[in-house]
Amino acid sequence: MRIPKLWRKARELFVLTLFLFVSALAAAQEPAQAMPIATQRTLLVMGDSLSAAYGLAAEQGWVALLGERMRHEKPDWRVVNASISGETTAGGAARIQAALREHEPALVAIELGANDGLRGLPLEQARANLERMIAAAKTSGARVLLIGIRIPPNYGPDYALVFDAIYTDLSKQHNTALLPFLLEPIAAERDAFLPDNLHPTAASQPKLLDHVWTALAPLLD
C-alpha cells in the first residue's frame, strides 16, 4: 500500500514541476511589454482672456489646441491652463506661487499685460509684477516663455513703446524665451477678431497656436 502512495506523490510533484516549467517558458517567449511612460512634465500657462478662449468654447482656444498637439507630438508633456479672463499682471503675480506648488511645472508660459495696458495702469508696476512671476518660476526650477502683447496708442505713443519694451527687456535680463507679440499673425486682419475687436475668433486660434509653437517647441526637448 505504501508504493502507490509514493507513486501518487511523485506524479503530483512531476505534474507541478512540468506546469511551472511550461509557464516559465511561455512567459519568456511573450513579447516584452512596453516600458511604463515616465511621469509627464507640465507646461503651465498663466494668461488672460487671450489664453482663456474668451467668447469661445474652451476647447477652441489656442491653449487647448496646444494640449492636443502635445498629446500627439510630445506625449511626455501635458498642459495646464491657469489663464483667467480679465487678469492683470498683479493678479498673475498674486496667483503664481500657489500654481507652482499645485502643478510643479517644468515650463511656465506667461501671457499677461494686455489688461494693464488697456487700463493705462502704471507700467513700472506691470514690469515688477512680470518680474516677480519670472523669478518665482525660475526659483521653482521651471523654464520660462514670456509671451508679449502690443497695445494701441490710446494713452499716447510713448506709453505704448515703453509697454512693448517691457517684454524684450525682461527676457534679456532674466534669460527667458520670448515670443514678442502673441497676435502677430492676425493683428492686421479685422475678420480674425470677434466684434469687440480685441479677442480672436475660433478660426484664428490655430494660427496663434502655430505662432506660439515656434518659440515653445525648442523648450520641450
C-alpha positions in Angstrom: 0.0 0.0 0.0 3.0 2.3 0.6 4.2 2.1 -3.1 1.0 3.5 -4.7 1.1 6.4 -2.2 4.7 7.3 -3.1 3.9 7.0 -6.7 1.0 9.4 -6.4 3.1 11.9 -4.6 5.9 11.6 -7.2 3.4 12.0 -10.0 1.9 15.1 -8.4 5.4 16.6 -8.0 6.2 15.8 -11.6 3.0 17.5 -12.8 3.6 20.6 -10.7 7.2 20.9 -11.9 6.1 20.4 -15.5 3.5 23.1 -15.1 6.0 25.6 -13.7 8.4 24.9 -16.5 5.9 25.4 -19.2 4.6 28.6 -17.6 8.1 30.0 -17.4 8.9 29.0 -21.0 5.7 30.7 -22.2 6.4 33.9 -20.3 9.9 34.0 -21.8 8.5 33.8 -25.3 5.9 36.6 -24.8 6.9 39.9 -26.4 8.3 42.3 -23.9 5.8 44.8 -22.6 6.4 48.5 -23.3 8.2 50.3 -20.5 5.8 52.5 -18.5 5.7 56.1 -19.7 7.8 58.4 -17.4 5.9 61.0 -15.4 4.7 63.7 -17.7 6.2 67.1 -17.4 3.9 70.1 -17.1 3.6 73.3 -19.1 1.7 75.9 -17.0 0.1 78.7 -19.0 -0.6 81.9 -16.9 -2.5 84.3 -19.1 -5.6 86.4 -19.6 -8.6 86.2 -21.9 -6.3 85.8 -24.9 -5.3 82.4 -23.5 -8.6 81.6 -21.7 -10.5 81.4 -25.0 -12.8 84.3 -24.2 -16.0 84.2 -26.2 -15.3 80.7 -27.4 -15.7 77.1 -26.2 -12.7 76.2 -24.1 -11.6 73.5 -26.5 -11.4 76.1 -29.3 -8.7 78.2 -27.7 -5.0 78.0 -28.7 -4.0 76.6 -25.3 -6.5 73.7 -25.7 -5.3 73.1 -29.2 -1.7 73.2 -27.9 -2.6 70.4 -25.5 -4.0 68.3 -28.4 -0.8 68.8 -30.4 1.4 67.9 -27.5 -0.6 64.7 -26.8 0.4 63.6 -30.3 3.8 65.1 -30.8 5.1 65.5 -27.2 3.3 62.8 -25.1 5.6 63.2 -22.2 4.2 66.7 -21.7 0.8 68.0 -20.5 -0.7 71.5 -20.5 -2.4 73.2 -17.5 -4.2 76.3 -18.5 -4.4 78.7 -15.5 -5.5 81.7 -17.6 -8.3 83.9 -16.4 -10.2 86.5 -18.5 -9.6 90.0 -17.2 -6.4 89.0 -15.4 -3.7 91.7 -14.9 -0.1 91.2 -14.1 -0.9 91.9 -10.4 -3.4 89.0 -10.4 -0.9 86.7 -12.0 1.8 87.7 -9.6 -0.6 87.0 -6.7 -1.5 83.6 -8.0 1.7 82.1 -9.3 3.2 80.7 -6.1 0.1 78.6 -5.5 0.0 77.5 -9.1 3.6 76.5 -9.0 3.1 74.5 -5.8 0.0 72.7 -7.2 1.2 71.8 -10.6 5.1 71.7 -10.2 5.6 72.8 -13.9 8.8 72.3 -15.8 7.9 75.2 -18.1 5.8 78.3 -17.5 4.4 80.4 -20.3 3.4 83.9 -19.0 1.0 85.8 -21.3 -0.1 88.8 -19.3 0.0 92.6 -19.5 -2.8 93.4 -22.1 -5.3 94.4 -19.4 -2.7 96.6 -17.7 -2.0 98.4 -20.9 -5.7 98.8 -21.9 -6.5 100.2 -18.5 -3.5 102.6 -18.5 -2.0 101.1 -15.3 1.4 102.2 -14.2 4.0 100.4 -16.4 6.6 100.1 -13.7 4.1 98.1 -11.7 3.4 95.8 -14.6 7.1 95.3 -15.2 7.6 94.5 -11.5 4.7 92.0 -11.5 6.0 90.2 -14.5 9.5 90.1 -13.0 8.1 88.6 -9.8 6.4 85.9 -11.9 9.6 85.1 -13.8 11.7 85.0 -10.7 9.1 82.7 -8.9 9.0 80.3 -11.8 12.8 80.1 -12.2 13.3 79.7 -8.5 10.9 76.7 -8.6 13.2 75.2 -11.3 10.9 75.9 -14.3 11.9 77.4 -17.5 10.0 80.5 -18.7 8.5 81.5 -22.0 7.4 85.2 -21.9 4.6 85.9 -24.4 4.3 89.6 -25.2 1.4 91.7 -26.4 1.1 95.2 -28.0 -1.5 97.8 -27.3 -2.9 100.6 -29.4 -1.6 104.1 -28.6 -4.7 105.1 -26.6 -2.5 106.6 -23.9 0.0 108.1 -26.3 2.8 106.6 -28.4 5.3 106.8 -25.6 3.2 104.7 -23.3 2.8 102.1 -26.0 6.5 102.0 -26.8 7.5 101.6 -23.1 4.9 98.9 -22.7 6.2 97.0 -25.7 9.8 97.2 -24.4 8.9 95.5 -21.1 8.9 92.0 -22.6 12.1 92.3 -24.5 13.9 93.9 -21.5 12.7 91.3 -19.1 13.5 88.4 -21.4 17.1 89.7 -21.8 17.5 90.4 -18.2 16.3 87.1 -16.9 17.4 84.9 -19.9 13.9 83.6 -20.8 12.5 82.5 -24.1 10.4 85.2 -25.7 7.5 85.5 -28.2 7.3 89.2 -28.7 3.7 89.5 -29.9 1.1 86.8 -29.5 -1.3 88.3 -32.1 1.3 89.0 -34.8 -0.1 86.5 -37.3 -3.6 88.1 -37.2 -3.1 91.6 -36.0 -3.9 93.2 -39.4 -6.9 91.0 -40.1 -10.1 92.6 -38.9 -12.1 89.4 -39.6 -9.8 87.5 -37.3 -11.4 89.1 -34.3 -14.7 89.0 -32.5 -17.0 92.0 -32.7 -15.2 93.5 -29.7 -12.1 93.9 -31.9 -10.0 92.5 -29.1 -10.4 88.8 -28.9 -9.5 86.4 -31.7 -12.2 84.2 -33.4 -12.2 80.4 -33.2 -10.8 80.3 -36.8 -7.8 82.4 -35.7 -6.8 80.1 -32.8 -4.8 77.6 -34.9 -2.7 80.5 -36.3 -1.9 81.6 -32.8 -1.0 78.0 -31.9 1.4 77.7 -34.8 2.9 81.1 -33.8 3.4 80.1 -30.2 4.8 76.8 -31.3 7.8 78.4 -33.0 9.0 79.7 -29.6 7.7 76.8 -27.5 8.8 73.7 -29.3 12.6 74.2 -28.7 11.8 74.3 -25.0 10.1 70.9 -25.0 13.2 68.8 -25.9 
